[in-house]
Amino acid sequence: MQEKLFKIGEGKNQATLAFNLNVMAELQSEYGSVSAWVGLLEDDDTNPTRGGEPDMQAFIKGFTFMLNEGVEIDNDDLPADKKKVPFTVRQVGRLITTWGKDEVQKAMQNAIASSTDTGDDDTSKNE
């Protein structure tokens, strides 16, 4: 796993997001596993309670974890009087509305893929 930071948004609405072990631990604590969380983000035609839609609460909460990890990383280099305040789930829901769900989903996918990329394209070496 590699820690990589990504920017989303522009101007005063720009934010940093990260996917690292801290985010993975939060997702595991909340959903049991990262895989279980990812499953909730997929369209689910077989789940009558979601009507074929992704679980937006899981989407917002996972993105909140990533944004708040970005805030914490940014704060590491700031003096105490300049530290940023973590986002609330409600603020993140509004940001997703501003940036667009598809754009946010793409940013999350890029963050996850880039952070978990080992650079090893040959996965069949051990066969």
C-alpha positions as CSV (number, residue, x, y, z in Angstrom):
1,M,0.0,0.0,0.0
2,Q,1.2,3.4,-0.9
3,E,-0.1,6.7,0.5
4,K,-1.1,9.0,-2.3
5,L,-3.0,12.2,-2.1
6,F,-5.6,13.4,-4.6
7,K,-7.3,16.8,-5.1
8,I,-10.9,17.1,-6.0
9,G,-12.9,20.3,-6.6
10,E,-11.7,23.8,-7.4
11,G,-11.1,27.0,-5.5
12,K,-12.6,27.2,-2.1
13,N,-14.3,23.9,-2.6
14,Q,-11.0,22.0,-3.3
15,A,-10.2,19.2,-0.9
16,T,-7.6,16.5,-0.5
17,L,-8.5,12.9,-0.3
18,A,-6.5,9.8,0.7
19,F,-6.9,6.1,0.8
20,N,-4.5,4.4,3.2
21,L,-4.4,2.0,6.1
22,N,-6.3,4.5,8.4
23,V,-9.2,4.7,5.9
24,M,-9.2,0.9,5.4
25,A,-9.4,0.4,9.2
26,E,-12.3,2.8,9.4
27,L,-14.1,1.0,6.6
28,Q,-13.5,-2.4,8.2
29,S,-14.7,-1.1,11.6
30,E,-17.9,0.3,10.0
31,Y,-18.7,-2.4,7.4
32,G,-16.7,-5.5,8.4
33,S,-14.4,-5.3,5.4
34,V,-13.4,-3.0,2.5
35,S,-15.0,-5.6,0.1
36,A,-18.3,-5.4,2.0
37,W,-18.2,-1.6,1.7
38,V,-17.4,-1.7,-2.1
39,G,-20.3,-4.1,-2.5
40,L,-22.7,-1.5,-1.0
41,L,-21.5,1.0,-3.6
42,E,-22.6,-1.1,-6.6
43,D,-26.0,-0.9,-8.1
44,D,-28.0,-3.8,-6.6
45,D,-31.0,-4.9,-8.6
46,T,-31.5,-7.9,-6.3
47,N,-31.9,-5.9,-3.1
48,P,-35.5,-4.7,-2.8
49,T,-34.7,-2.3,-0.1
50,R,-32.3,-0.3,-2.3
51,G,-34.3,-0.6,-5.6
52,G,-31.3,-1.1,-7.7
53,E,-29.4,1.9,-6.3
54,P,-26.1,2.0,-4.6
55,D,-26.1,2.6,-0.8
56,M,-25.6,6.3,-0.7
57,Q,-25.1,6.4,3.1
58,A,-22.1,4.0,2.6
59,F,-20.9,6.2,-0.4
60,I,-21.0,9.4,1.6
61,K,-19.5,7.8,4.7
62,G,-16.6,6.2,2.8
63,F,-15.9,9.5,1.0
64,T,-16.0,11.3,4.4
65,F,-13.3,8.9,5.7
66,M,-11.1,9.6,2.7
67,L,-11.6,13.4,2.9
68,N,-11.0,13.5,6.6
69,E,-7.8,11.5,6.2
70,G,-6.7,14.1,3.7
71,V,-7.5,16.8,6.2
72,E,-5.4,15.0,8.9
73,I,-2.5,14.7,6.4
74,D,-2.7,18.3,5.4
75,N,-2.8,19.3,9.1
76,D,0.4,17.5,9.8
77,D,2.3,20.4,8.2
78,L,0.2,23.2,9.5
79,P,0.7,25.3,12.7
80,A,-2.1,24.8,15.4
81,D,-3.9,28.0,14.4
82,K,-4.1,27.0,10.7
83,K,-5.4,23.5,11.1
84,K,-8.4,22.5,9.1
85,V,-11.5,21.1,10.7
86,P,-12.7,17.6,9.6
87,F,-15.8,17.4,7.4
88,T,-19.1,16.3,8.8
89,V,-21.1,13.6,6.9
90,R,-23.7,16.3,6.0
91,Q,-21.0,18.6,4.6
92,V,-19.6,15.8,2.5
93,G,-23.1,15.0,1.1
94,R,-23.4,18.6,0.0
95,L,-19.9,18.5,-1.6
96,I,-20.8,15.4,-3.5
97,T,-23.9,17.2,-4.8
98,T,-21.6,20.1,-5.9
99,W,-18.9,18.0,-7.5
100,G,-21.3,15.3,-8.9
101,K,-21.6,11.7,-7.8
102,D,-19.8,10.3,-10.9
103,E,-16.8,12.7,-10.4
104,V,-16.5,11.7,-6.8
105,Q,-16.9,8.0,-7.5
106,K,-14.1,8.3,-10.1
107,A,-11.9,10.1,-7.6
108,M,-12.5,7.4,-5.0
109,Q,-11.8,4.7,-7.5
110,N,-8.5,6.4,-8.6
111,A,-7.4,6.9,-4.9
112,I,-8.1,3.2,-4.1
113,A,-6.5,1.8,-7.2
114,S,-3.4,4.1,-7.0
115,S,-2.9,3.4,-3.3
116,T,-3.2,-0.3,-3.6
117,D,-1.2,-0.6,-6.9
118,T,2.0,-2.6,-6.2
119,G,3.4,-1.9,-9.7
120,D,3.4,-5.7,-10.3
121,D,1.4,-6.3,-13.5
122,D,2.2,-10.0,-13.7
123,T,-0.1,-11.6,-11.1
124,S,0.5,-15.1,-12.6
125,K,4.1,-15.4,-11.5
126,N,3.4,-17.8,-8.7
127,E,1.2,-20.2,-10.7
